[in-house]
Amino acid sequence: QSWGRGIRSDFRQTVATWWWQEMKNFSSKTIAVSLFLFIAVIAPSITFGAVYAKRTNNYMGAVELLLGTAWCGIFYALVSGMPMMINGGTGPVLTFQAVTFELAKSWDVPFLTFNAWIGLWVALYMILSGFFDLNRFIQYATRFTDEIFAFLIISIFILDAIGNPASQVGLMHYFNPNHKHHTDEEPEFESENPGNDYDYLTVAFFSLLLGIGTCFFAMTLRGIKHSPFCCNDAIRGAVTDFAITISVVVFTLLKEVLFEEVPTEKLNVPDSFAPTFACCDDACLKYFPDDCPDQEAAVGRRSWFVDLFDLNGKSWVIFVAAGPAALAFILAFLDNGITWHIINHPSNKVTHGEAYNYDTCVSAGMIAVNSLLGLPWLVASTVPCMMHVSAMSEKTKEGEVLHVQESRLTGLLTHVLVACSLLVLSLMKLIPLPVLYGVFLFMGLVALPAQQFWQRILLFFMQPSKYPTTPYTVFMKDERKRIHFYTLIQLFFFGALYGVKTFKPIAIAFPFFILLCIPVRIYLLPRIFKESELIVLDGSPEEIEKFVEDKTDEELRQAMEEGDEEDEEDEEEEEESEEDDDDGEGDDKAAPLLSQTVAPERPAFDPTPATAANMDVVATNDQNDDDIIPEENVALVKTDHGYTPEMFEAAHRRAGRSHSRADRRRKKTVSDLSGMFRAPQETNWSHV
């Protein structure tokens, strides 16, 4: 839908149709999810903000990222077409803007001005992509690409919580005696506590306790919903909704009340709401106090508005910025598009429509404004988006999504709280940083099991006979090595993406490696794997369901054909056995009756109640036919109807032979197939 028709269509199908309903569906879940998202949003904002300050010489920092997160979140919640998305700072975008800083430094151009021109070019590219419906190419991204990208983002959250080997972020780094927190805290602690030495191991172990405790206590509370505890469903639901909030409050109080003397690391937030860059002089080119240590105080802080023409006389930078902007556009376009693609997957039951083109233009506007204010660019943040949809979902005990409460209020209230936090930054310092590491770990671990990629990684360590029942383990059970080979290919691209993102000299090429996954899936994998294998490994739920139905019908037909052949063989065996029975002793009266094709005529039904006088109890216990007529098979036969015990016994022998072992096996095969493939709700089709 080129020439803007896609944008208009997206607006009509989403905002014009669902806006009012999404603005009024308030419930207790709205408050609980808003508090959870506030913690989930503000923690990475402050953490990423500290990294921004380090990588950009404090031109951008925690305040800038919090401000951008607040206003973009409020704006997006009110006007976007897909309000379940959460925008924020991401590792790939941070890496790109850090590379931009180094490039501006090498060209002797003010960073904020250079960054602003790149951002304006990116916004123009994004508007054009929405106008010409370039988002249709996102549909070529299958589960193969989605899972690699989502697993990368989830891994960043988990590694940043436990201990990122590429940085000094994470709980395990506290065990390093040269950690920055220990070197900064030791002199202050010993001056305030004379006679007491600073013990970094105590701080490290207690920080680990806070982080792990916050995570697993929240996961325990989250699992109460399907437990028998806490009185009733309403209370269990409330505890589940407020799980992460309760956990953060409990472990923060634990630190402040019982272990106040342990100097754990606090959030590094400024004391007041102001730009991070403090100026040494009126030109504001040097940062106070690092660049002017002899100066007592800063002259002022940088302006909130970027001067677009402060280029040191290098006007050509305006046009040269279009080149790096093309790379930034690919990054933002794929970051947004793949995250939207993951969240709108049918298994998530998000039903209020897609608005790829319209929301691309909304995102372009946010990037343009942030560039002019000197704020970091924000794109769709994969893990918070996944957590938002998961928290607003009603699920079965097995994890199947039944319904999603799609609302604009959660995103709106969350970012209003972020905006309010800018006015009380000193209160944010009360939350220990290890507790927020626990939140990171919780978000990563909760999102991880929904990834099919992760489920297939676990197969490397499982006994093959204990594999879970999934389409690929059922239909590829004789080719398990090919399942592992497919997983290894994804692991290769995941490792390549993580390596490129971590290695600074080539980090700017990160968008190309994401883009490379799409043609690899389209052109290379079909040469390696069969079409049926790619369907069960990488197909959409609709493709998998159709494949299972077709495969089930085929299996049923084969089972029925085999059963018919076995029935014919059984009939031949029955005829032979009947001839043997005719020659046997004791069946003289039964043989004429059994050889007839028409049963003897019975007299009219006698409503007279049966009594012991007119009933014969026939209990047959033939030692030669125990497998046909069990000992407990007792029958009552009315002697007035002309049947004798011998006739009854012979008839049962014939009926028992007709139900041969092969026939029972056929019925069991049909039953197993029907039970396995006619109940897709028992199989985990989800991939996010």
C-alpha positions as CSV (number, residue, x, y, z in Angstrom):
1,Q,0.0,0.0,0.0
2,S,2.3,2.7,-1.3
3,W,1.9,6.5,-1.5
4,G,0.6,6.8,2.1
5,R,-2.4,4.5,1.8
6,G,-0.8,2.1,4.3
7,I,-0.5,4.9,6.9
8,R,-4.2,5.8,6.4
9,S,-5.2,2.2,6.5
10,D,-3.3,1.5,9.7
11,F,-4.8,4.6,11.4
12,R,-8.4,3.6,10.5
13,Q,-7.9,-0.1,11.7
14,T,-6.3,0.8,15.0
15,V,-6.5,4.3,16.4
16,A,-9.9,5.2,14.8
17,T,-11.4,1.9,15.8
18,W,-10.0,1.0,19.2
19,W,-8.7,4.2,20.8
20,W,-11.6,4.9,23.1
21,Q,-12.0,1.3,24.2
22,E,-8.3,1.1,25.0
23,M,-8.5,4.4,27.1
24,K,-11.4,3.3,29.3
25,N,-10.6,-0.4,30.1
26,F,-9.3,0.4,33.6
27,S,-8.9,-2.4,36.2
28,S,-6.8,-3.5,39.2
29,K,-4.4,-5.1,36.7
30,T,-3.8,-1.7,35.1
31,I,-2.3,-0.4,38.4
32,A,-0.3,-3.5,39.0
33,V,1.2,-3.7,35.5
34,S,1.9,0.0,35.5
35,L,4.0,-0.3,38.7
36,F,5.8,-3.3,37.3
37,L,6.5,-1.6,34.0
38,F,7.7,1.5,35.9
39,I,10.4,-0.6,37.6
40,A,11.1,-2.5,34.4
41,V,11.5,0.8,32.4
42,I,13.3,3.0,34.9
43,A,16.0,0.4,35.9
44,P,17.5,0.0,32.4
45,S,17.0,3.7,31.7
46,I,19.2,4.6,34.6
47,T,21.7,1.8,33.8
48,F,21.9,2.7,30.1
49,G,22.0,6.4,31.1
50,A,25.2,5.8,33.1
51,V,26.7,4.0,30.1
52,Y,25.7,6.8,27.8
53,A,27.4,9.3,30.1
54,K,30.6,7.3,29.9
55,R,30.5,6.7,26.2
56,T,29.6,10.3,25.2
57,N,31.6,12.3,27.7
58,N,28.4,13.2,29.6
59,Y,26.7,14.9,26.7
60,M,23.9,12.3,27.3
61,G,23.2,10.6,30.7
62,A,20.6,9.3,33.0
63,V,18.6,12.5,33.1
64,E,18.5,12.7,29.3
65,L,17.4,9.1,28.9
66,L,14.7,9.4,31.6
67,L,13.3,12.6,30.0
68,G,13.2,11.0,26.6
69,T,11.6,7.8,28.0
70,A,9.0,9.8,29.8
71,W,7.8,12.1,27.1
72,C,8.1,9.5,24.3
73,G,6.2,7.0,26.4
74,I,3.3,9.4,27.1
75,F,3.1,10.5,23.5
76,Y,3.3,7.0,22.1
77,A,0.6,5.7,24.5
78,L,-1.8,8.4,23.3
79,V,-1.3,8.5,19.6
80,S,0.3,5.2,18.5
81,G,-1.5,2.4,16.7
82,M,0.1,-0.4,18.7
83,P,0.0,0.8,22.4
84,M,1.2,-2.5,23.8
85,M,4.7,-1.6,22.6
86,I,7.2,0.0,25.1
87,N,10.0,2.2,23.7
88,G,13.3,2.6,25.5
89,G,17.1,2.7,25.1
90,T,18.6,-0.4,23.7
91,G,22.1,-1.8,23.5
92,P,22.4,-1.7,19.7
93,V,21.3,2.0,19.6
94,L,23.6,2.9,22.5
95,T,26.5,1.3,20.6
96,F,25.7,3.2,17.4
97,Q,25.5,6.6,19.2
98,A,28.8,5.9,21.0
99,V,30.3,5.2,17.5
100,T,28.8,8.5,16.3
101,F,30.5,10.3,19.2
102,E,33.9,8.9,18.2
103,L,33.3,9.9,14.6
104,A,32.4,13.4,15.5
105,K,35.5,13.6,17.7
106,S,37.7,12.5,14.9
107,W,36.1,15.1,12.5
108,D,36.3,17.9,15.1
109,V,32.6,18.5,15.0
110,P,30.4,19.1,18.1
111,F,28.8,15.7,18.9
112,L,25.3,16.9,19.7
113,T,25.1,18.8,16.4
114,F,26.4,15.9,14.4
115,N,24.0,13.6,16.2
116,A,21.1,15.9,15.6
117,W,21.6,15.9,11.8
118,I,21.9,12.1,11.7
119,G,18.7,11.9,13.7
120,L,16.9,14.2,11.3
121,W,18.0,12.1,8.4
122,V,16.9,8.9,10.1
123,A,13.5,10.5,10.8
124,L,13.2,11.4,7.1
125,Y,14.1,7.8,6.0
126,M,11.5,6.4,8.4
127,I,8.7,8.6,7.1
128,L,9.6,7.6,3.6
129,S,9.6,3.9,4.6
130,G,6.1,4.3,6.0
131,F,4.9,6.3,3.0
132,F,6.1,3.6,0.6
133,D,5.1,0.7,2.8
134,L,8.6,-0.8,3.2
135,N,7.4,-2.5,6.3
136,R,5.9,-5.2,4.1
137,F,9.5,-6.6,3.9
138,I,9.4,-7.3,7.6
139,Q,6.9,-10.0,6.8
140,Y,9.9,-11.9,5.2
141,A,11.4,-12.1,8.7
142,T,10.3,-15.5,10.1
143,R,10.7,-17.1,13.4
144,F,14.4,-17.8,12.5
145,T,15.2,-14.1,12.5
146,D,12.8,-13.2,15.3
147,E,14.2,-15.7,17.7
148,I,17.9,-14.8,17.1
149,F,17.1,-11.1,17.7
150,A,14.9,-11.7,20.8
151,F,17.4,-14.2,22.2
152,L,20.1,-11.5,21.8
153,I,18.1,-8.9,23.7
154,I,17.1,-11.4,26.4
155,S,20.7,-12.5,26.8
156,I,21.8,-8.9,27.3
157,F,19.3,-8.5,30.2
158,I,20.5,-11.7,31.8
159,L,24.2,-11.0,31.3
160,D,23.9,-7.5,32.6
161,A,22.2,-8.9,35.8
162,I,24.6,-11.8,36.4
163,G,27.8,-10.2,35.1
164,N,28.6,-9.1,31.6
165,P,32.1,-10.2,30.5
166,A,32.3,-7.2,28.2
167,S,31.7,-4.6,31.0
168,Q,31.8,-4.1,34.8
169,V,28.0,-4.5,35.0
170,G,26.4,-7.3,37.0
171,L,26.3,-9.0,40.4
172,M,29.3,-11.3,40.0
173,H,31.6,-8.3,39.3
174,Y,31.3,-7.3,43.0
175,F,33.6,-10.2,43.8
176,N,36.4,-8.3,42.0
177,P,38.3,-6.3,44.7
178,N,39.1,-3.6,42.1
179,H,35.5,-3.0,41.2
180,K,34.7,0.7,40.9
181,H,32.2,0.6,43.8
182,H,34.7,-0.9,46.2
183,T,37.5,1.6,45.3
184,D,35.1,4.6,45.7
185,E,33.3,3.3,48.8
186,E,36.3,2.0,50.9
187,P,37.8,5.4,51.9
188,E,34.4,6.9,52.8
189,F,33.4,3.8,54.8
190,E,36.6,3.7,56.8
191,S,36.4,7.4,57.6
192,E,32.8,7.1,58.8
193,N,33.5,3.9,60.7
194,P,36.9,4.2,62.5
195,G,38.4,0.9,63.4
196,N,36.3,-1.1,60.9
197,D,37.9,-2.2,57.7
198,Y,35.9,-2.3,54.5
199,D,35.2,-6.0,53.5
200,Y,34.4,-6.2,49.8
201,L,33.4,-9.9,50.1
202,T,30.6,-9.0,52.6
203,V,29.3,-6.4,50.1
204,A,29.6,-8.9,47.2
205,F,27.8,-11.7,49.0
206,F,25.0,-9.4,50.2
207,S,24.6,-7.8,46.8
208,L,24.3,-11.3,45.3
209,L,21.7,-12.2,47.9
210,L,19.7,-9.1,47.1
211,G,19.7,-9.7,43.4
212,I,19.0,-13.4,43.4
213,G,16.4,-13.0,46.1
214,T,14.5,-10.2,44.3
215,C,14.4,-12.3,41.2
216,F,13.3,-15.6,42.6
217,F,10.9,-14.1,45.2
218,A,9.1,-12.3,42.4
219,M,9.0,-15.6,40.4
220,T,7.5,-17.4,43.4
221,L,4.8,-14.7,43.8
222,R,4.1,-14.9,40.1
223,G,3.4,-18.6,40.4
224,I,0.9,-18.2,43.2
225,K,-2.0,-17.6,40.7
226,H,-2.3,-21.3,39.9
227,S,-1.6,-22.5,43.4
228,P,-4.1,-23.4,46.2
229,F,-2.8,-20.7,48.6
230,C,-3.9,-17.2,49.4
231,C,-7.6,-17.8,50.1
232,N,-9.2,-17.1,46.7
233,D,-8.6,-16.3,43.0
234,A,-8.9,-12.5,43.5
235,I,-6.2,-12.4,46.1
236,R,-4.0,-14.8,44.1
237,G,-4.4,-12.7,41.0
238,A,-3.5,-9.5,42.9
239,V,-0.4,-11.1,44.4
240,T,0.7,-12.3,40.9
241,D,0.0,-8.9,39.3
242,F,2.0,-7.0,42.0
243,A,4.8,-9.7,42.2
244,I,7.8,-7.6,41.1
245,T,6.6,-4.5,43.0
246,I,6.3,-6.5,46.2
247,S,9.6,-8.1,45.7
248,V,11.4,-4.8,45.1
249,V,9.8,-3.2,48.2
250,V,10.6,-6.3,50.4
251,F,14.3,-6.5,49.5
252,T,14.8,-2.7,49.6
253,L,13.4,-2.7,53.2
254,L,15.5,-5.7,54.0
255,K,18.6,-3.7,53.1
256,E,17.5,-0.4,54.7
257,V,16.2,-1.8,58.0
258,L,18.2,-4.9,58.8
259,F,21.5,-4.4,56.9
260,E,21.8,-0.7,56.8
261,E,25.5,-0.8,57.6
262,V,26.4,-2.9,54.5
263,P,27.4,-0.3,51.8
264,T,25.8,-1.7,48.7
265,E,25.9,0.2,45.5
266,K,23.1,2.8,44.9
267,L,21.6,4.1,41.7
268,N,23.8,6.7,40.1
269,V,21.3,9.4,39.5
270,P,21.9,13.2,39.6
271,D,20.7,15.3,42.5
272,S,18.5,17.6,40.4
273,F,16.7,17.7,37.0
274,A,19.2,19.4,34.7
275,P,21.4,18.4,31.7
276,T,24.2,16.1,32.6
277,F,27.0,18.1,30.9
278,A,28.3,20.8,33.2
279,C,30.4,23.4,31.5
280,C,33.9,24.7,32.5
281,D,33.4,28.0,30.5
282,D,30.8,29.8,28.5
283,A,31.8,27.9,25.3
284,C,30.7,24.7,27.1
285,L,33.2,22.5,25.2
286,K,34.8,21.1,28.4
287,Y,33.2,19.0,31.1
288,F,33.3,20.0,34.7
289,P,35.1,18.8,36.8
290,D,37.0,16.2,34.7
291,D,38.4,18.8,32.2
292,C,39.0,21.6,34.7
293,P,39.9,20.0,38.1
294,D,41.3,23.3,39.5
295,Q,38.0,25.0,39.0
296,E,35.7,25.3,42.0
297,A,32.3,25.2,40.3
298,A,30.8,24.8,36.9
299,V,29.9,27.9,34.9
300,G,26.6,26.4,33.9
301,R,25.1,23.4,32.0
302,R,24.5,22.9,28.3
303,S,21.4,24.1,26.7
304,W,18.5,21.7,26.2
305,F,18.2,22.8,22.5
306,V,20.9,21.8,20.1
307,D,22.4,24.5,17.7
308,L,22.1,22.8,14.3
309,F,24.6,25.1,12.7
310,D,27.4,24.8,15.2
311,L,29.6,22.9,12.8
312,N,33.0,24.6,13.2
313,G,32.6,25.9,9.6
314,K,32.1,22.4,8.2
315,S,28.7,22.7,6.5
316,W,29.4,19.5,4.5
317,V,28.7,17.6,7.7
318,I,24.9,18.2,7.1
319,F,25.0,16.1,3.9
320,V,27.7,13.6,5.0
321,A,25.5,12.7,8.0
322,A,23.1,11.1,5.6
323,G,25.5,8.2,5.2
324,P,25.7,7.1,8.9
325,A,22.0,7.9,9.1
326,A,21.3,5.1,6.6
327,L,22.9,2.6,8.9
328,A,21.0,4.0,11.9
329,F,17.8,3.8,9.9
330,I,18.3,0.1,9.2
331,L,19.0,-0.5,12.9
332,A,15.9,1.4,14.1
333,F,13.7,0.0,11.3
334,L,14.7,-3.6,12.1
335,D,14.7,-3.0,15.9
336,N,11.1,-1.7,15.7
337,G,9.9,-4.0,13.0
338,I,11.2,-7.3,14.5
339,T,9.9,-6.4,17.9
340,W,6.5,-5.5,16.5
341,H,6.5,-8.7,14.5
342,I,7.2,-10.8,17.7
343,I,4.5,-9.1,19.7
344,N,1.9,-9.3,17.0
345,H,2.5,-13.1,16.5
346,P,-0.9,-14.9,16.6
347,S,0.1,-16.9,19.6
348,N,0.1,-13.7,21.7
349,K,-3.6,-13.1,20.9
350,V,-3.1,-9.3,20.3
351,T,-6.2,-8.6,18.2
352,H,-6.5,-4.8,17.9
353,G,-4.6,-4.7,14.6
354,E,-1.2,-3.9,13.3
355,A,0.0,-0.4,12.4
356,Y,3.6,-0.8,11.1
357,N,3.6,2.1,8.7
358,Y,1.7,4.5,10.9
359,D,3.8,3.7,14.0
360,T,7.0,4.0,11.9
361,C,6.0,7.7,11.3
362,V,5.3,8.1,15.0
363,S,8.7,6.7,15.9
364,A,10.3,9.0,13.3
365,G,8.8,12.0,15.1
366,M,10.1,10.9,18.4
367,I,13.6,10.4,17.0
368,A,13.6,13.9,15.4
369,V,12.5,15.6,18.6
370,N,15.0,13.7,20.7
371,S,17.8,14.7,18.3
372,L,16.9,18.4,18.6
373,L,17.0,18.2,22.4
374,G,20.2,16.1,22.6
375,L,18.4,13.1,24.0
376,P,19.1,9.4,23.1
377,W,17.0,7.8,20.4
378,L,14.3,5.4,21.6
379,V,13.0,2.4,19.7
380,A,10.8,-0.6,20.6
381,S,12.4,-2.4,23.5
382,T,11.9,-6.2,23.0
383,V,11.9,-7.5,26.5
384,P,9.7,-4.8,28.1
385,C,7.2,-5.2,25.2
386,M,7.1,-9.0,25.8
387,M,6.7,-8.5,29.6
388,H,3.9,-5.9,29.0
389,V,1.9,-8.3,26.8
390,S,2.5,-11.2,29.2
391,A,1.5,-9.3,32.2
392,M,-1.8,-8.2,30.5
393,S,-2.6,-11.7,29.4
394,E,-5.0,-14.2,30.9
395,K,-3.3,-17.7,30.7
396,T,-4.1,-21.3,31.4
397,K,-2.0,-23.2,33.9
398,E,0.0,-24.6,31.0
399,G,0.8,-21.1,29.8
400,E,-1.5,-20.9,26.8
401,V,-2.7,-17.3,26.3
402,L,-6.5,-17.0,26.4
403,H,-7.0,-13.2,26.2
404,V,-5.0,-10.0,26.3
405,Q,-6.3,-6.8,27.9
406,E,-5.1,-4.3,25.3
407,S,-4.9,-0.9,26.9
408,R,-3.3,2.5,26.5
409,L,-3.6,3.2,30.2
410,T,-0.7,1.0,31.3
411,G,1.8,2.7,29.0
412,L,0.4,6.1,29.9
413,L,0.5,5.6,33.7
414,T,4.0,4.0,33.5
415,H,5.6,6.9,31.8
416,V,3.7,9.5,33.9
417,L,5.4,7.8,36.9
418,V,8.8,8.1,35.0
419,A,8.2,11.8,34.5
420,C,7.3,12.2,38.2
421,S,10.5,10.5,39.2
422,L,12.5,13.3,37.5
423,L,11.2,15.6,40.3
424,V,12.2,13.2,43.1
425,L,15.5,11.8,41.8
426,S,17.0,11.7,45.4
427,L,14.3,9.1,46.4
428,M,15.5,6.8,43.5
429,K,18.8,6.5,45.3
430,L,17.1,4.5,48.1
431,I,16.8,1.5,45.7
432,P,19.9,-0.7,45.9
433,L,21.4,-1.3,42.4
434,P,21.6,-5.1,43.1
435,V,17.8,-5.2,43.5
436,L,17.4,-3.7,40.0
437,Y,19.9,-6.3,38.8
438,G,17.4,-8.8,40.2
439,V,14.6,-7.1,38.1
440,F,16.8,-7.5,35.0
441,L,17.3,-11.2,35.8
442,F,13.6,-11.7,36.4
443,M,12.6,-10.1,33.1
444,G,15.1,-12.2,31.2
445,L,14.3,-15.5,32.9
446,V,10.5,-15.0,32.5
447,A,10.9,-14.2,28.8
448,L,13.3,-17.1,28.1
449,P,11.0,-20.2,28.2
450,A,8.7,-18.8,25.6
451,Q,11.5,-18.9,23.0
452,Q,11.5,-22.0,20.9
453,F,15.2,-21.3,20.2
454,W,15.9,-21.8,23.9
455,Q,13.7,-24.9,24.1
456,R,15.8,-26.5,21.2
457,I,19.1,-25.5,23.0
458,L,17.9,-27.5,26.0
459,L,17.4,-30.6,23.8
460,F,21.2,-30.9,23.6
461,F,21.2,-31.9,27.2
462,M,18.0,-34.1,27.3
463,Q,17.6,-37.8,26.9
464,P,16.0,-38.3,23.5
465,S,13.1,-40.4,24.8
466,K,12.2,-37.6,27.2
467,Y,11.9,-34.8,24.6
468,P,8.8,-32.7,25.1
469,T,6.0,-33.2,22.6
470,T,6.3,-30.5,19.9
471,P,5.8,-30.6,16.1
472,Y,9.5,-30.8,15.4
473,T,10.2,-33.6,18.0
474,V,7.2,-35.6,16.8
475,F,7.7,-35.3,13.0
476,M,11.5,-35.3,13.1
477,K,12.0,-37.9,15.8
478,D,14.1,-40.1,13.4
479,E,16.2,-37.1,12.4
480,R,17.1,-35.4,15.7
481,K,20.6,-34.5,14.4
482,R,18.9,-32.1,11.9
483,I,17.0,-30.4,14.7
484,H,20.4,-29.8,16.4
485,F,22.0,-28.7,13.2
486,Y,19.3,-26.0,12.7
487,T,19.8,-24.9,16.3
488,L,23.6,-24.6,15.7
489,I,23.0,-22.4,12.7
490,Q,20.9,-20.0,14.9
491,L,23.6,-20.1,17.6
492,F,26.2,-19.1,15.0
493,F,24.3,-16.0,14.0
494,F,23.5,-15.2,17.6
495,G,27.2,-15.4,18.4
496,A,28.1,-13.3,15.4
497,L,25.6,-10.6,16.4
498,Y,26.8,-10.5,20.0
499,G,30.4,-10.4,18.9
500,V,29.8,-7.5,16.4
501,K,27.8,-5.6,19.1
502,T,30.6,-6.0,21.7
503,F,33.6,-5.3,19.4
504,K,33.6,-1.5,19.2
505,P,35.6,-1.1,16.0
506,I,33.0,-2.9,13.9
507,A,29.9,-2.3,16.1
508,I,28.5,0.1,13.5
509,A,28.0,-2.8,11.1
510,F,25.5,-4.4,13.6
511,P,22.4,-3.6,11.5
512,F,23.8,-5.5,8.5
513,F,24.2,-8.7,10.5
514,I,20.6,-8.5,11.6
515,L,19.5,-7.9,8.0
516,L,21.7,-10.8,6.8
517,C,19.5,-13.3,8.7
518,I,16.5,-12.7,6.4
519,P,18.2,-13.8,3.1
520,V,19.9,-16.7,4.8
521,R,16.5,-18.0,5.8
522,I,14.9,-17.4,2.4
523,Y,17.7,-18.6,0.1
524,L,20.1,-20.8,2.1
525,L,18.1,-22.9,4.5
526,P,15.8,-24.3,1.9
527,R,18.8,-25.9,0.3
528,I,19.8,-27.6,3.5
529,F,16.5,-28.6,5.0
530,K,13.3,-30.2,3.6
531,E,10.2,-28.1,3.3
532,S,8.4,-30.2,5.9
533,E,11.3,-29.7,8.3
534,L,11.3,-25.9,7.9
535,I,7.5,-25.8,8.5
536,V,7.7,-27.5,11.9
537,L,10.9,-25.6,12.9
538,D,10.2,-22.2,11.4
539,G,6.6,-22.1,10.3
540,S,3.8,-19.9,11.6
541,P,1.1,-21.5,13.8
542,E,-1.3,-21.6,10.9
543,E,1.3,-23.4,8.7
544,I,2.1,-25.9,11.4
545,E,-1.5,-26.6,12.2
546,K,-2.3,-27.2,8.6
547,F,0.7,-29.5,8.2
548,V,-0.3,-31.5,11.4
549,E,-3.9,-31.9,10.1
550,D,-2.7,-33.1,6.7
551,K,-0.1,-35.4,8.3
552,T,-2.8,-36.7,10.7
553,D,-5.2,-37.5,8.0
554,E,-2.4,-39.4,6.1
555,E,-1.5,-41.4,9.2
556,L,-5.1,-42.2,9.8
557,R,-5.6,-43.4,6.3
558,Q,-2.5,-45.6,6.5
559,A,-3.6,-47.0,9.8
560,M,-7.1,-47.8,8.4
561,E,-5.7,-49.5,5.3
562,E,-3.4,-51.6,7.4
563,G,-6.3,-52.4,9.7
564,D,-8.5,-53.5,6.8
565,E,-5.7,-55.8,5.5
566,E,-5.4,-57.3,9.0
567,D,-9.2,-57.7,9.2
568,E,-9.2,-59.8,6.0
569,E,-6.5,-62.0,7.4
570,D,-8.5,-62.4,10.7
571,E,-11.6,-63.4,8.7
572,E,-9.7,-66.1,7.0
573,E,-8.4,-67.3,10.4
574,E,-12.0,-67.3,11.7
575,E,-13.3,-69.4,8.9
576,E,-10.6,-72.0,9.5
577,S,-11.3,-72.0,13.2
578,E,-15.0,-72.4,12.6
579,E,-14.3,-75.5,10.6
580,D,-12.3,-76.9,13.5
581,D,-15.1,-76.1,15.9
582,D,-17.6,-77.9,13.7
583,D,-15.5,-81.1,14.1
584,G,-15.0,-80.7,17.8
585,E,-16.8,-82.5,20.6
586,G,-19.5,-80.8,22.7
587,D,-20.5,-78.3,20.0
588,D,-23.0,-80.5,18.2
589,K,-25.9,-78.2,19.0
590,A,-23.9,-75.0,18.7
591,A,-22.5,-75.8,15.2
592,P,-25.7,-75.6,13.2
593,L,-26.6,-72.4,14.9
594,L,-23.1,-70.8,14.4
595,S,-22.9,-71.8,10.8
596,Q,-26.0,-69.9,9.9
597,T,-25.8,-66.4,8.7
598,V,-29.1,-65.4,10.2
599,A,-29.6,-65.6,14.0
600,P,-32.4,-67.7,15.2
601,E,-35.7,-65.9,15.7
602,R,-36.4,-64.9,19.2
603,P,-39.8,-64.9,20.9
604,A,-41.4,-61.6,21.8
605,F,-39.9,-59.8,24.8
606,D,-41.3,-61.0,28.1
607,P,-41.7,-58.2,30.6
608,T,-41.9,-60.6,33.5
609,P,-39.2,-59.9,35.9
610,A,-36.3,-62.4,35.8
611,T,-36.1,-64.7,38.7
612,A,-33.7,-67.4,39.8
613,A,-36.3,-70.0,38.7
614,N,-36.1,-69.1,35.0
615,M,-32.5,-67.9,34.8
616,D,-29.4,-70.1,34.4
617,V,-26.1,-68.7,35.5
618,V,-23.4,-69.4,33.0
619,A,-19.8,-68.8,34.2
620,T,-17.3,-70.2,31.8
621,N,-13.7,-70.7,32.9
622,D,-12.1,-72.6,30.0
623,Q,-8.4,-73.0,30.8
624,N,-7.6,-73.1,27.0
625,D,-9.4,-69.8,26.3
626,D,-8.4,-67.5,29.2
627,D,-7.3,-64.8,26.9
628,I,-10.7,-64.8,25.2
629,I,-13.2,-65.3,28.0
630,P,-11.9,-64.0,31.3
631,E,-12.9,-65.7,34.5
632,E,-14.9,-62.7,35.6
633,N,-17.0,-62.6,32.5
634,V,-20.3,-63.9,33.9
635,A,-23.5,-63.9,31.8
636,L,-27.1,-64.5,32.5
637,V,-28.9,-66.4,29.7
638,K,-32.7,-66.9,29.6
639,T,-33.3,-70.6,29.0
640,D,-36.8,-69.9,27.6
641,H,-35.2,-68.3,24.5
642,G,-33.6,-71.5,23.4
643,Y,-30.0,-70.7,24.1
644,T,-27.8,-73.2,25.9
645,P,-24.5,-72.5,27.8
646,E,-22.6,-74.4,25.1
647,M,-24.1,-72.1,22.4
648,F,-23.1,-69.0,24.4
649,E,-19.6,-70.3,25.0
650,A,-19.0,-71.1,21.3
651,A,-20.4,-67.7,20.2
652,H,-18.0,-65.9,22.6
653,R,-15.1,-67.8,21.3
654,R,-15.9,-66.7,17.8
655,A,-16.4,-63.1,18.9
656,G,-13.1,-63.1,20.8
657,R,-11.1,-64.4,17.8
658,S,-12.5,-61.5,15.7
659,H,-10.8,-59.0,18.0
660,S,-7.3,-60.0,17.2
661,R,-4.2,-58.5,18.5
662,A,-3.5,-56.7,15.2
663,D,-7.0,-55.2,15.3
664,R,-6.4,-53.8,18.8
665,R,-3.1,-52.4,17.7
666,R,-4.8,-50.6,14.8
667,K,-7.3,-49.0,17.1
668,K,-4.6,-47.9,19.5
669,T,-2.7,-46.3,16.6
670,V,-5.7,-44.3,15.5
671,S,-6.4,-43.3,19.1
672,D,-2.9,-42.1,19.7
673,L,-2.8,-40.1,16.5
674,S,-6.2,-38.5,17.2
675,G,-5.1,-37.6,20.8
676,M,-1.8,-36.2,19.8
677,F,-2.6,-34.1,16.7
678,R,-6.3,-33.2,17.2
679,A,-5.5,-31.3,20.4
680,P,-3.1,-28.5,19.4
681,Q,-3.9,-26.7,22.7
682,E,-1.8,-29.3,24.5
683,T,1.3,-28.6,22.3
684,N,3.4,-25.5,22.9
685,W,3.2,-23.6,19.6
686,S,4.5,-20.3,21.1
687,H,7.9,-18.8,20.1
688,V,8.2,-15.6,22.2
